[in-house]
Amino acid sequence: MKKAATSVVLACANLVLFGLGYLDDNCISLYRHLPQAISILPLVVAFVVIPLLFLATLGFAIRDLFRSGLSWHAIVAIVLCVPIGIVYSRPW
């Protein structure tokens, strides 16, 4: 059994964080029980962690495109990054 490429793992982690942020804003509040000092955590994840993880995913995907046998992993990682790229590229 082959191992998944780093870019695919990062893309999945990015989608999970993005999905949790979507659920927190629209459906349920996941951070309601946190103290006030820690309530900045969703903002840090949304504006620091997800964009950095997105850039790291794209970097690893570009690297994997040029490796033999990992090009499909890179294509999957790029496809998984498309929704996040669309949301973060919109003007506020």
C-alpha positions as CSV (number, residue, x, y, z in Angstrom):
1,M,0.0,0.0,0.0
2,K,1.4,3.4,-1.0
3,K,1.6,6.3,1.4
4,A,-0.3,9.5,0.7
5,A,1.8,12.4,-0.4
6,T,2.4,15.3,2.0
7,S,0.4,17.7,-0.2
8,V,-2.8,15.5,0.0
9,V,-2.5,15.3,3.8
10,L,-2.1,19.0,4.1
11,A,-5.0,19.6,1.7
12,C,-7.3,17.4,3.8
13,A,-6.2,19.1,7.0
14,N,-6.9,22.5,5.4
15,L,-10.4,21.4,4.3
16,V,-11.1,20.1,7.8
17,L,-10.1,23.4,9.4
18,F,-12.0,25.4,6.8
19,G,-15.1,23.2,7.3
20,L,-14.9,23.7,11.1
21,G,-14.8,27.4,10.6
22,Y,-17.8,27.2,8.3
23,L,-19.8,25.2,10.9
24,D,-18.8,27.7,13.6
25,D,-20.0,30.7,11.6
26,N,-23.2,29.2,10.2
27,C,-24.5,26.3,12.1
28,I,-23.1,25.8,15.6
29,S,-20.7,27.6,17.8
30,L,-17.8,25.4,18.6
31,Y,-16.0,27.9,20.7
32,R,-18.9,29.1,22.9
33,H,-17.5,27.5,26.1
34,L,-14.0,29.0,25.8
35,P,-12.9,31.8,28.0
36,Q,-12.6,35.3,26.5
37,A,-8.8,35.2,26.1
38,I,-9.0,32.0,24.0
39,S,-11.9,33.1,21.9
40,I,-9.5,34.7,19.5
41,L,-8.5,31.2,18.4
42,P,-11.0,31.0,15.5
43,L,-9.6,34.3,14.1
44,V,-6.1,33.1,14.3
45,V,-7.0,29.8,12.5
46,A,-9.0,31.7,9.8
47,F,-6.5,34.4,9.1
48,V,-3.1,32.8,9.9
49,V,-3.2,29.0,9.9
50,I,-5.5,28.3,6.9
51,P,-3.7,30.7,4.5
52,L,-0.2,29.4,5.5
53,L,-1.4,25.8,5.2
54,F,-2.9,26.6,1.8
55,L,0.4,28.0,0.6
56,A,2.3,25.0,2.0
57,T,-0.1,22.7,0.3
58,L,0.4,24.4,-3.0
59,G,4.1,24.3,-2.6
60,F,4.2,20.6,-1.9
61,A,1.7,20.0,-4.7
62,I,4.0,21.8,-7.2
63,R,6.9,19.8,-5.9
64,D,5.0,16.5,-6.3
65,L,3.9,17.4,-9.9
66,F,7.5,16.9,-11.0
67,R,8.1,13.7,-9.1
68,S,7.3,10.5,-11.0
69,G,4.4,8.6,-9.4
70,L,3.2,11.4,-7.3
71,S,1.6,13.6,-10.0
72,W,-1.9,12.2,-9.3
73,H,-1.4,13.1,-5.6
74,A,-0.5,16.6,-6.6
75,I,-3.5,17.0,-8.9
76,V,-5.8,15.8,-6.1
77,A,-4.2,18.2,-3.6
78,I,-4.7,21.1,-6.0
79,V,-8.3,20.2,-6.6
80,L,-8.9,20.0,-2.9
81,C,-7.4,23.5,-2.5
82,V,-9.6,25.1,-5.1
83,P,-12.6,25.9,-2.8
84,I,-10.3,27.5,-0.2
85,G,-8.5,29.5,-2.9
86,I,-11.8,30.8,-4.2
87,V,-13.0,31.8,-0.8
88,Y,-9.8,33.5,0.2
89,S,-9.3,35.3,-3.1
90,R,-12.7,37.1,-3.0
91,P,-12.5,40.8,-2.1
92,W,-13.8,41.5,1.4
